[in-house]
Structure formats: C-alpha cells, structure tokens
Amino acid sequence: MRAALLMPMLAQRGIASGWFREKDALRCRCVVVSKRYDDDTVNQLRRFKRNGGRLVLDLCHNDFQPRSQQQKHLHRVENLRLLTTLADVIVAASEPLAQIVTRECPGAGKVMVIGDVPDSLSIVRNPFWERAWSRWTIAREQAHLNRAAPDEVARLVWFGNANKRGQQDWGMGELARIAPMLVELNRVFPLHLTVISNNAQRFREDIAALMPASRYIRWRPSTVDALLGLQHIALIPAHPNEFTACKSDNRVVTALRAGLAVVADPVPSYAPYGEVIQIGSMEAGLRHYLAHPSKRIAESAQGQARVLHPGQTQRIVAQWIEACGF
C-alpha cells in the first residue's frame, strides 16, 4: 500500500515507477522491497545489486522479532538481516524502529525515517460485482447503525489485523484487553462497537461475548473507508512493548482521514498528533470524548484537516525521492 500510494505521486514529478519484475530489472535504477524476505526475492535482489542497481529496504514493523520459533519464521529474519547488508538505504516507518535497525544491524547502511501518507483505497480497482457488493454492505451497515446507534449512542470502531505475533497477543487481543473497560463505560454512556478485521471467530469469542452491542465486519479495501466514516471514535489500544513502540502513525492517520476522533495508547509515532487526539489512558481519553461530544467533533475536524494538508504528503514524497536517489 505504501508503494501503491507513492507511485502516482512520483509520476506527477516525472519519475516513472511500477511493480518490480526481474525481466525488466535492467530498466530500473532503484528497487524498493517491503515485507518480502523469501529466498527468491533475496536472490533476485542480489542479482539486481550486482548489475549496479540501488536497493531501498522499507520496514513498517519490527520484523526482527520472528512470528514464532518455527524454522520458516526464523529463516525470514535471517533473510531480513541479509537484506539490510545489501540495501543502500533502509527506510523505517518510525524513529524507534530506526533505532532497532541500528541496534540489530550495526553494519547496515543509511537509515531514514519516513512516515505514511494517508491511505486512499480508491487506488484499488474492483470488478463490478465487488462494487455492487460494497454498496450493499455500506447501506446495510448504515441501516444497522441507524437502528442500533442513534444520535445519543457513541459509535466506536476498532480496525486492524486480528492475529497474534509469537507470544504477544497484539491485534484483536489489544481490543480484548480493554473490552472490560468498555463494558463498564457502557453502564454510563451508551456505546456501540464496530470491529473491522479478518477473524470473525476471535471477535465472537473475545469481544462479542463481553460486549453485546458490537458488530463484526470483514475488512475489505472497497468498503473500509466508507465504514470508518460511519463511526465517531476510533480506538487504537497498544500494549507497550518493543513491537508496538515501532508502529508507524498509519492507524492514526487513517482514522483522522476518515473524520474520526482518536483515542490511543502512547506510541511514539502518535505523539505529534497529541493536540488533535487523546493519547495516554484509554479510559480517560474515551471519557473525555463521551462527556464532551463538541470537543470530539472539533478535534476530529482539526485532525482531518491536518492529515489531508498537501504539505504533509509533499514532504513525505520528497523524502522518498531522496531515499531512491533521484
């Protein structure tokens, strides 16, 4: 997604880009690799480097932590370390992640911190049946919310990957951690929770069992923007550890872009948005917005204007042009 969003922006500056195919490698000055740590990719990039190409390694997460102790996951980390030695520039999505790269790979080359541009899933081309299904889904959810969450009910949303990483129960596990707090708040403030994710079973077991006023929707690029726009407050819990500390600001940027207020646990990359979101205690931040709806509306509008300001995107594009050596 980071690459797909950047391609049209680079084109506006006269820089041609496209998805990498090895048969076209001689036409490429630079290749950006992200989340590809398989042997075939490593071998292709070795050949590309031998032919004088420039390699940029883009890291969005702390992938030095294996997903498990299975050999296939350990081997992915080995290949990641190898790629850090091949890369001319390593791009980290946050400052803490850049520090981990330096610690884990002292022989690595230049490390740059580049944040995310606001996601625009309009770049995803959908077939006719998908567009029709999307319109039906959005209308269905709008009708549901009109019944279940009228004006006096705060519409909360959590969106993201449901899965675990090793022994760390991230993803929907983070939401399950704060679910008892939501149940208690629901005794004072009427709440409705929408979960947009990729594991309905985990939702039923970990969330719906505790909070009946909740709804699961499968994440799809064709509907997520519109579904977020139907909500009021995005919840972004993140238990403090080395993995969550490296998160980019993508979740906050996506929520603000959709016009939502944001309540988040402290993550370093979220700090610059402290004036327009609630960071710190999830309960205190949520109580603040529930008790003062006018402040919620004002801060969400300010946050949306900030992330959509063209100057922010232009700065990020300029950083990528530097990293790619153009």
C-alpha positions as CSV (number, residue, x, y, z in Angstrom):
1,M,0.0,0.0,0.0
2,R,2.8,2.4,0.8
3,A,4.3,1.8,-2.7
4,A,1.0,2.0,-4.5
5,L,0.1,5.3,-2.9
6,L,3.5,6.8,-3.8
7,M,3.6,5.7,-7.5
8,P,1.1,8.3,-8.8
9,M,2.8,11.0,-6.7
10,L,6.2,10.1,-8.2
11,A,4.6,10.2,-11.7
12,Q,3.5,13.8,-11.0
13,R,7.2,14.6,-10.6
14,G,8.2,12.9,-13.8
15,I,9.5,9.8,-12.1
16,A,8.3,6.5,-13.7
17,S,7.6,3.6,-11.3
18,G,5.9,0.2,-11.3
19,W,5.8,-3.2,-9.7
20,F,9.2,-4.9,-10.0
21,R,9.7,-7.8,-12.5
22,E,13.1,-9.2,-12.8
23,K,12.9,-9.4,-16.6
24,D,12.7,-5.6,-16.5
25,A,15.5,-5.1,-13.9
26,L,17.9,-3.5,-16.3
27,R,15.5,-0.6,-16.9
28,C,15.3,0.1,-13.1
29,R,17.6,2.5,-11.3
30,C,16.2,1.6,-7.9
31,V,14.1,-1.1,-6.3
32,V,12.1,-0.8,-3.0
33,V,11.5,-4.0,-1.2
34,S,8.9,-4.3,1.6
35,K,7.9,-7.4,3.7
36,R,9.4,-9.8,1.2
37,Y,12.0,-12.0,2.9
38,D,11.8,-15.2,0.9
39,D,14.8,-16.8,-0.7
40,D,13.7,-16.0,-4.3
41,T,13.3,-12.3,-3.5
42,V,16.8,-12.2,-1.9
43,N,18.4,-13.9,-4.9
44,Q,16.7,-11.5,-7.3
45,L,17.9,-8.5,-5.4
46,R,21.4,-9.8,-5.2
47,R,21.5,-10.0,-9.0
48,F,20.0,-6.6,-9.2
49,K,22.7,-5.2,-7.0
50,R,25.5,-6.9,-8.9
51,N,24.2,-5.1,-12.0
52,G,24.6,-1.7,-10.3
53,G,21.1,-1.1,-9.1
54,R,20.1,0.8,-6.0
55,L,18.2,-1.0,-3.2
56,V,15.9,0.5,-0.6
57,L,14.6,-1.7,2.2
58,D,11.3,-0.4,3.6
59,L,10.4,-1.5,7.1
60,C,6.9,-0.8,8.6
61,H,7.2,-3.2,11.6
62,N,9.9,-4.7,13.9
63,D,10.3,-7.8,11.7
64,F,13.4,-8.7,13.6
65,Q,11.0,-10.4,16.0
66,P,10.0,-13.7,14.4
67,R,6.3,-14.5,14.4
68,S,7.2,-17.9,16.0
69,Q,10.2,-20.1,16.7
70,Q,9.3,-22.2,13.6
71,Q,12.2,-22.6,11.2
72,K,10.4,-20.8,8.4
73,H,9.9,-17.7,10.5
74,L,13.4,-17.7,11.9
75,H,14.7,-18.0,8.3
76,R,12.7,-14.9,7.3
77,V,14.5,-13.0,10.0
78,E,17.9,-14.3,8.6
79,N,16.9,-13.1,5.2
80,L,15.9,-9.7,6.6
81,R,19.3,-9.3,8.2
82,L,20.9,-10.2,4.9
83,L,18.8,-7.5,3.0
84,T,20.0,-4.9,5.5
85,T,23.5,-5.5,4.3
86,L,22.5,-5.3,0.6
87,A,20.4,-2.1,1.0
88,D,21.8,1.3,0.1
89,V,19.1,2.9,2.3
90,I,16.9,1.4,4.9
91,V,13.6,3.3,5.4
92,A,11.9,2.9,8.9
93,A,8.4,4.0,9.5
94,S,9.2,5.3,13.0
95,E,12.1,6.6,15.0
96,P,12.1,3.7,17.5
97,L,12.2,1.2,14.6
98,A,15.2,3.1,13.1
99,Q,16.9,2.7,16.5
100,I,16.2,-1.1,16.5
101,V,17.6,-1.4,12.9
102,T,20.8,0.3,14.1
103,R,21.0,-2.0,17.1
104,E,20.2,-5.2,15.3
105,C,22.3,-4.5,12.2
106,P,25.3,-2.3,13.2
107,G,26.7,-2.8,9.7
108,A,23.6,-1.5,8.0
109,G,23.8,1.5,5.7
110,K,21.9,4.7,5.9
111,V,18.7,4.7,7.9
112,M,15.9,7.2,7.1
113,V,12.6,7.7,9.0
114,I,9.6,8.2,6.6
115,G,6.0,8.2,7.8
116,D,2.9,7.2,6.0
117,V,0.8,9.2,3.6
118,P,-3.0,8.9,4.2
119,D,-4.3,5.7,2.7
120,S,-6.5,6.1,-0.3
121,L,-8.0,2.8,-1.2
122,S,-9.6,4.3,-4.3
123,I,-6.4,3.1,-6.0
124,V,-7.6,-0.5,-5.7
125,R,-9.5,-1.4,-8.8
126,N,-12.6,-3.5,-8.1
127,P,-14.8,-5.6,-10.5
128,F,-18.4,-4.7,-11.0
129,W,-19.7,-7.4,-8.6
130,E,-17.3,-6.1,-5.9
131,R,-18.6,-2.5,-6.3
132,A,-22.2,-3.7,-6.2
133,W,-21.5,-5.8,-3.1
134,S,-19.7,-2.9,-1.5
135,R,-22.7,-0.6,-2.0
136,W,-25.0,-3.1,-0.4
137,T,-22.6,-3.7,2.6
138,I,-22.3,0.1,3.3
139,A,-26.1,0.6,3.0
140,R,-26.7,-2.4,5.3
141,E,-24.3,-1.1,8.0
142,Q,-25.8,2.4,7.7
143,A,-29.2,1.0,8.3
144,H,-27.9,-1.1,11.2
145,L,-26.3,1.9,12.9
146,N,-29.4,4.0,12.5
147,R,-31.3,1.3,14.5
148,A,-28.6,0.3,17.0
149,A,-26.7,3.5,17.5
150,P,-28.9,6.6,17.1
151,D,-27.6,10.1,17.9
152,E,-27.3,9.5,21.7
153,V,-25.1,6.4,21.2
154,A,-21.4,6.8,20.7
155,R,-20.2,4.8,17.7
156,L,-16.8,3.2,18.5
157,V,-14.6,1.4,16.0
158,W,-11.5,-0.8,16.1
159,F,-9.9,-1.8,12.8
160,G,-6.9,-4.0,12.2
161,N,-5.4,-7.4,11.9
162,A,-6.7,-10.0,14.4
163,N,-3.7,-12.2,14.7
164,K,-1.1,-12.9,17.3
165,R,2.7,-12.4,16.8
166,G,4.7,-15.0,18.7
167,Q,3.7,-14.9,22.3
168,Q,2.5,-11.3,22.0
169,D,-1.3,-11.1,21.7
170,W,-1.5,-8.0,19.6
171,G,-4.2,-7.1,17.0
172,M,-7.7,-8.0,18.4
173,G,-6.1,-9.1,21.6
174,E,-5.4,-5.5,22.3
175,L,-9.1,-4.7,21.9
176,A,-10.0,-7.7,24.2
177,R,-7.7,-6.2,26.8
178,I,-9.8,-3.0,27.0
179,A,-13.2,-4.7,26.5
180,P,-14.0,-4.9,30.2
181,M,-13.4,-1.1,30.4
182,L,-15.8,-0.6,27.5
183,V,-18.4,-2.7,29.3
184,E,-18.1,-0.5,32.4
185,L,-18.3,2.7,30.4
186,N,-21.4,1.4,28.7
187,R,-23.2,1.5,32.0
188,V,-22.9,5.3,32.0
189,F,-22.6,6.2,28.3
190,P,-24.5,4.2,25.6
191,L,-21.9,2.7,23.3
192,H,-21.8,0.6,20.1
193,L,-18.6,-1.0,18.9
194,T,-17.9,-2.0,15.3
195,V,-14.9,-4.2,14.6
196,I,-13.4,-4.3,11.1
197,S,-11.0,-7.1,10.9
198,N,-10.1,-10.6,9.5
199,N,-11.2,-13.1,12.1
200,A,-14.9,-13.4,12.9
201,Q,-14.3,-16.3,15.4
202,R,-11.9,-14.3,17.5
203,F,-14.4,-11.5,17.5
204,R,-17.2,-13.8,18.7
205,E,-15.1,-15.3,21.4
206,D,-13.1,-12.3,22.7
207,I,-15.3,-9.3,22.1
208,A,-19.0,-10.1,21.4
209,A,-19.1,-12.5,24.4
210,L,-18.3,-9.4,26.6
211,M,-20.0,-6.6,24.7
212,P,-23.3,-7.5,23.1
213,A,-23.6,-4.0,21.5
214,S,-20.9,-4.9,19.0
215,R,-20.7,-5.7,15.3
216,Y,-18.1,-7.5,13.2
217,I,-17.4,-6.6,9.5
218,R,-14.8,-8.2,7.4
219,W,-12.1,-5.8,6.3
220,R,-12.2,-5.2,2.5
221,P,-10.4,-2.3,0.7
222,S,-13.6,-1.5,-1.2
223,T,-15.6,-0.8,2.0
224,V,-13.3,0.2,4.8
225,D,-13.1,3.9,4.1
226,A,-16.9,4.3,3.9
227,L,-17.4,2.1,7.0
228,L,-15.0,4.1,9.1
229,G,-16.8,7.3,8.0
230,L,-20.0,6.0,9.7
231,Q,-18.3,5.9,13.1
232,H,-17.5,8.5,15.7
233,I,-14.4,7.4,17.7
234,A,-11.5,5.1,16.7
235,L,-9.9,3.0,19.4
236,I,-6.2,2.3,19.0
237,P,-5.0,0.3,22.0
238,A,-1.4,-0.8,22.0
239,H,0.2,-2.6,25.0
240,P,3.7,-1.1,25.5
241,N,6.4,-3.4,24.2
242,E,9.2,-3.2,21.6
243,F,6.9,-4.3,18.8
244,T,4.2,-1.7,19.4
245,A,6.7,1.0,20.0
246,C,7.9,0.7,16.4
247,K,4.4,1.2,14.9
248,S,4.1,3.9,12.3
249,D,1.4,6.6,12.5
250,N,-0.7,4.8,9.9
251,R,-3.6,3.8,12.1
252,V,-4.0,7.3,13.5
253,V,-3.6,8.9,10.0
254,T,-6.2,6.5,8.5
255,A,-8.7,7.3,11.3
256,L,-8.2,11.0,11.1
257,R,-8.5,11.0,7.3
258,A,-12.0,9.3,7.7
259,G,-13.1,12.1,10.1
260,L,-12.9,10.2,13.3
261,A,-11.8,11.2,16.8
262,V,-9.0,9.0,18.0
263,V,-8.3,7.6,21.5
264,A,-4.9,5.8,21.6
265,D,-2.4,4.3,23.9
266,P,1.0,6.0,23.9
267,V,3.1,5.1,20.8
268,P,6.0,7.4,19.9
269,S,4.8,8.0,16.3
270,Y,1.4,9.1,17.6
271,A,2.9,11.9,19.8
272,P,2.9,14.6,17.0
273,Y,-0.9,14.3,16.9
274,G,-1.3,15.0,20.6
275,E,-3.2,18.2,20.0
276,V,-5.9,16.6,17.9
277,I,-6.3,13.1,19.5
278,Q,-6.4,11.7,23.0
279,I,-3.2,9.8,23.9
280,G,-2.5,8.2,27.2
281,S,-5.1,6.5,29.3
282,M,-7.6,4.8,27.0
283,E,-10.4,5.2,29.6
284,A,-9.6,8.8,30.4
285,G,-9.5,9.7,26.7
286,L,-12.7,7.9,25.9
287,R,-14.5,9.5,28.9
288,H,-13.3,12.9,27.7
289,Y,-14.9,12.5,24.3
290,L,-18.1,10.8,25.6
291,A,-18.6,13.6,28.1
292,H,-17.8,16.4,25.7
293,P,-19.2,15.5,22.2
294,S,-18.5,19.0,20.9
295,K,-14.7,18.6,21.7
296,R,-14.8,15.2,19.9
297,I,-16.3,16.8,16.8
298,A,-13.9,19.8,16.9
299,E,-10.7,17.7,17.3
300,S,-11.7,15.2,14.7
301,A,-12.2,18.0,12.2
302,Q,-8.8,19.5,13.1
303,G,-7.1,16.2,12.7
304,Q,-8.7,15.5,9.4
305,A,-7.6,18.9,8.0
306,R,-4.1,18.2,9.3
307,V,-3.6,14.8,7.7
308,L,-5.1,16.0,4.4
309,H,-3.0,19.1,4.2
310,P,-1.0,18.7,0.9
311,G,2.2,19.9,2.6
312,Q,2.5,16.8,4.7
313,T,2.2,14.5,1.7
314,Q,4.7,16.6,-0.3
315,R,7.2,16.3,2.5
316,I,6.9,12.5,2.5
317,V,7.2,12.2,-1.2
318,A,10.4,14.4,-1.1
319,Q,11.9,12.0,1.4
320,W,11.2,9.0,-0.8
321,I,12.8,10.7,-3.8
322,E,15.9,11.3,-1.7
323,A,15.9,7.7,-0.5
324,C,15.6,6.4,-4.0
325,G,18.5,8.6,-5.2
326,F,16.6,10.6,-7.8
